[in-house]
């Protein structure tokens, strides 16, 4: 018997067993497919924190011939105290014979001491074919629990409850795709009730996971703070000969600047995804449909950042350049800034496009020629836009199940995120002061850490995160 609590996730084929394993093990490498029979052999998935195994989930193939298997066992039944020995005889006799391969495979970890998590689809009606599966599991004598997983649109939960309670000590409804973190911890605590010697290690596992979750939030806050610092500090330049048409090169440089900011944001998103163990996330990066595509209108002025009133209230509007147009894509391919990214740099040449957020400067070089420079940005709302988008992405990732293999649709934000309204004025001003320090070129570790400290409550408190 293994030292850490181990649970074999068993049931009918295609009832969400692998999804539950993936969610509870926080492992997106678990293979999940709509076709039955995807899992042919048992595979163990340890849940590790800092290299230490907290518990183990065993993904198993589904029952295929449960009624025939039970018939074989009943023909050899003598008394209840020998039920387990009959199951052991069944596995020993039929292993690798080709007759009951799936039943033998899934029973093996249970006979080695794994607890039983029996999974059913609560959207489908209960049928007598499930009784044979439950009876076989009961004969093993191992502690067991049933999970009602809602896969389809139907609701047959109550009939399932009535049937399952006849065979299992604990019955829970658990949606592997949508269960929040707190619900997963609640389920782990229920596991601890299955066997006395599991209670303490699973309570410890819950405490460790809660502590790890807090560390993830703090690391995510630092990643977001670095993102803001990198965006505010970034500039792009292009060397030109003295007789070059710098106006013709301006568009190419501005595109280079915008592409760099998109890459900075994309890399930061990837860092946050990896923090939460999401290694295979695909983002759906489609445009948001807005009634008015001019985001500087009264209704949509800065979709992600502060509105005019908030900018004035935080003291950020003084001397800020506002105007131009914004992209409305919310995916990683666009920073929701497009041609509206701002850049102001002191120097010797005239400013261009004074009404736009994106501004380019021409500098004379001591040895001849010119330097065309774009950035770093001094736009007052740029860091708020970047922050709002980063918090929205974080909220979607932190709440995402590892069993969810759909694309991450970041366009799902409603009419407006509205997250800035939920910040107290004192919070906005403190964050703006941190932005000011970064704008002034103090993008050192201390400045980034100071901003991260302010952002930590925003990633730890769901109702302050956009998109939640």
N, C-alpha and C positions, 0 to 999 in steps of 0.2 A: 504494500500500500504506500502511495506517495506521501511525503510529509506535508505538502501544501494541499488545501481543499481542491478536489478535482471533480468536475461535473461533466457527465456525458450528455450531450444534447441529442435527444432521440425523438423519433416519431415517424409519421407517414412521409413519403417522398414529397418534396416541393411544398412544404408547409412553413418555410422560413427558418429552418434550423440553422443554416449557415449565416443568415442575417443576424440572428441572436448571438451566435458565437462572435461574429465580427464586432457587434456593438459592445458586448460585455468584455471582450478581450481588447477593445480599442485597437483593432488590427484591420486595416483595409486591404491586406493581402489575402484574406479569406475569399475563396472563389465563390461567387454568387451568380447564378444564372436562372432564367425562368424555366429551363427544361428540367424535368425530373431526372434523378440519377446523376446529378452533377458530382456529388460526393460518393465515390466508390470505395474509399478506404478511410479508416479513422485517421484523423490528424489532430495533434495536440497543439493548442495555442495558449502558451503561458502569458498571463498578464504581469508584466514586469514594471517596476518603478525603481529607478536608480540601480538597475541590474538585479534586483531581488524579486523573485517570483512571489506574487501575492496569492494567486490561485490559478487554476488551469481549466480551460474549456476544451472539450474533446468534440470535434465535429464528426458526425457519424453518417453512414448511409441510411436510407430509410427502410422501414420494414417492407418486404415484398411478398412474403408468403407466411404471414403471421398465423392465420387460422390453421394451416397445415402443420406449422411448427408446434402450435399449442396442442393439436390433435396428437402428435407424436409424444409430447410430454405427458398428456393425460393418460395415454395408454400405458405409461410406466409409473403413474402416480401411485404412491402408497399412503403417505400421511403428510400433513402440512410441514412438519419439521424437516422433511426430505425434499421439499420443492426445489430448493436451491441446488441440491445435488443432482436432481433431474435436469435442471437447466445446464449445469456443468457437463453432464453426460451428453446432452444434445450438442453442445458446442464441440466437445471432444470428438464425437462421432461424425459430425457433418463438416467440420472445418476443411476447406479446400476440396470438397467433393463436387462442387458445382450445383448442389441442390438448394442449400440454404446459406449461400455465401454472405448475403447482406445481413441476415439475422445473426449469424456467427460473428461477423465483424463488429456489429454494434453492441453485442452482448459482452464481448471480450473486456473492454475497459470497465464495464459495470462489475463483472465478476472479479476484477482486480481491485475493486474498492471505490470506484467513482460513484458519486451521487447521481441521481437521475433527474434530468430536466426534460419532461415530456412536452413536446410542442404540438399544438393543434391549430388549425385555421378556424377562428371563430366566426368567419363570414360564411362558412359552409355548414350544412346540417350535420349533426351527429349521426353516425351509422354504426351498425353492429360489427363491421369489420374492425373498428377501433378497439372493441372490447377484448379481442384476442391479444392485441399489442399490450394493452394495459395489464391484462392478466399475466402475461409472460414477465413483464417488468415487476409485477408484484411478487412473483415467485422467486425473483433473485434475492429478495429480502433487503435490498439496499434502500437507504433513505431517498425519498422521491418528492418531486414537486411538479406541478403542471402549469404551463404557460399558454394562455389563449392569445394567439397572435392574429390580429385582424389584417388579412391580406387583401381581400376584395371589398365590395361595397355592402354585402349582406351583413346581417346582425343575428347570429345564432348563439350569442354568448350565454344566455341563461340556460338553454338546454345543455350546453357543454358543461356549465358549472354543475348542474345536477348530476351529470354522468361522472365527471372527473372527481367530484368529492367522494365518490364511493371507492376510489382507488388511491387517491393522493391526499397527504396530510395538508398540503398548501396548494391553493389554486390562485393564480394571478393573471390579470389581463395585462399584456405587455406588447406594445408596438415597437418593434426593433428599429424602425425607420424614423420615428418621431419622438421616442422617449427622451426627455431631457436628462441632464446629468443627475439631478436629484432623484429622478425615478430609478435610474440605474443603481444608485447607492441604496435606495430603499429595497430593491430586489436582492442585492448582496446581503443585506441584513436579514432578509427572509431566508436566504440560503443557510445562514448561521443557525436557524432553528431546526434544520433537518437532522443535525447530529451534534451532540453536546460538545465534542472536541473541536468542532468547526467554529463555534461561536466566537471565541477569543481571536483566532487568526483573521476571521472575516471582519470583525469590528476593527481590528488593527488595519486591515486592508482599506476599509472605508476611510479611516482617519488619514492614511497615507495618500489615498487618491484625492481627498479634499485638500491636503497640503500641497500635493503636486499641481492641482488645479490652480491654486493661488499663485504658485511659482510661474505657471504658464501665463497667467494674466499679467504678472509683473514683467515677464520677458516680452510679451506682446506689446505692452505699453512702451518698453524701451525701443522695440523695433519700429513702432509708429513714430516715436519721438525722433529717431534717426531718419526716418523717411521725411518728416517735415524739415529737419535740419538740412538734409541733402537737397531737397527741392529749393529751399530758400537760398542755399549757398551755391547752387549750380550756375555756371555760365558757359557759353560756347563762343569760340572766336575763329576768325578766318583771316589769314594773311593775304594781302593783295598787293599787286604792284602799284606804283604811283599813278599810272594812267588807266588802271582797271576801273570798270564801271561798277562801283560798289553798290549802287542801287539795284543792279541786275543780280548781284550775289546775295542780296539781303534775304530774299525768300528762301534760298537754300540754307542759309545759316539759321534762320528762324525755324525751319523744319528740323534741322539737326538738334536745336535746342528743345523743341517739343518732343521729339523722339527720345531724347535722353531722359526727360522727365517721365515719360511713359514707362521707360525701362526701369527707372528708379522705383516707381510705384509697383510695377509688376514684380520686381525682385523682393520688395518688402512684403507683398502679399504672399509670395511663395514662402518667405521666412515664417510668417505667421501660420500658414497651413502646416508646415513641417513641425512647428512647435506643438500643435495639437494632434500630430500623428496622421495627418492627411497627406499621403504621398502621391495620390493618383487623382487629385481633383481636376476636373475639367470645368472651366468657367464658360458660361453662356454670356457673351458680351454683345448684346444687341442694343439698339437705340431705345431710349425712353420716348414714348409718344407724349408730347406736351401740347396743350391747346395753343400756347403761344411760344414759339421757339426762341423769341427774344427774351433771354433770361434776365435782362435788365429792366423788364417791364415791372409794373407794380406788383403783379402776382408772382412772378418767377425771378425776381432779382436775386441772382446768386442762389441757384437751386440747392446747393449743398452748404454754402457758407452762411455768413451773417447777413441779415437784412440791413437796410439803411439805419434804422433805429438802433439796432444792436451795435453796428459799427461805431456810431456816434457815442453810444453809452460806454463802450469799452475804451474810448479814446483812440481808436485805431484809424479813424477817418481823416485825421488831419494830414493834409498833403498827399493823400493817397490818390493814385490815378485810377479812375473808373471809367468804363465805357467799353465799346467793342462788342463782340459776340462770343458766345461759348458753344463748344460742342455739347451735345446732349447724350453722348454714349456713356453708360455707366460701367462698361467692362474694362478689363485691363488694357485693351488696345487703345484706349483714349483716357486722358486724365480729366475729362470733362472740362478741359480748358481750351483745346484746339488752338485756334488763332487768337485766343484771348489771354494767353499766358503773358505775364508782364516782365519787363526787364528794364532797370534803370541803372546806369553807371555814370559816375562823375568823369569828366574828361574835357577834351579841347574842341570837340566838334558839336554841331547842332543836333538836337534831338529830332527824331523822326516820329511821325504818327502820334502826336501828342495825346490824342483822344483814345488810344488803344492801350490795352494792358500789355501787349507785347511791344517792346521798344528796343531799338537797336542803336548802337553808338559807333561812330567812326573815329579811330584814334590814329594820330600820326606817329610813325616809328622813327626813332633817332637815326637809323641808318638808311632811311628812305622807305617808301612804300606806306601802306596803311594796314591797320588792324581793325577788322570789323568784329564787334563784340555784342553778344546778346546775353543779358543777365549780369549778375543775379537779380532776381525779382525783388521789388520793393512794394508790390501791390498789397494792400492791407488785407484783402480777403483771401488771397491765395492760400495761406496756411490753414485757414478755416475750411476751405473747400477740400484740401488734401486730408485734413483731419476727419471731416465728416465722412468722406468716402472710406477712409481706413477703418473707422469705427464700425461702419455698416458692414464692411467685409469681415471684420473680426467677429461681430455678432453672429453672422451667418456661419462662420467656421466653428466658433466655440460651441454653438448649439447643434452642429451637424453630426449625425450618427455616422460611425465608420461603415455601417452597412448601406448607406445611401450612395449609390453609384451613379445617380443622375448628375447632369451638369449643374454647376453652381450658378443659378440665375440671379446675378446682382442687380438686374433691372427691376426686381420686385421690391419697390420702395414706397408704393402708394403715391399720393399726390405730391407729397413733400416729406422728407425725412422728419423734420420738425424737432430734431434732437437739440438744437441750440436753445429752443424755448424752455427746455427742461433743465438747463443749467442756470444756477443762481448767478446774478450779476457779479458777485464777488469771484465766482469760479471763472467766468469769462474774462474778467480783468486780470486775474492771476495767470491764466493761459496766455492772454495777449502780451503780458509783460515778458513771459518766457519767449514768445515769438519775437518780441522786440530785441531781446538779447541775441537771438540767432540771426536776425536781420543785420545786426551790427557786426556780424562776423565772429561772434563768440560761440562757434559750433564745436566747442570742446566737449570732453566727456562730462564735465560738471554741468554745463548748460543743458546737454541732452538728458542727463540724469534728472535734473530739476524739472524739466518738462515731463519726463516719464513719470515722476512722482505725482504730478498733477493729473496725468492721464489714467493712472492706475484705478482710481474709483470708477472711471467711465467704462473700463473693460470688466470690472468686477461686479458692477451693478447693471443688470440687464435692462431696467427701464430707462437708463440713461444712454443706451446704445441705439443708434439708428437702425431701423429695420426690425425691431423687436416689438 
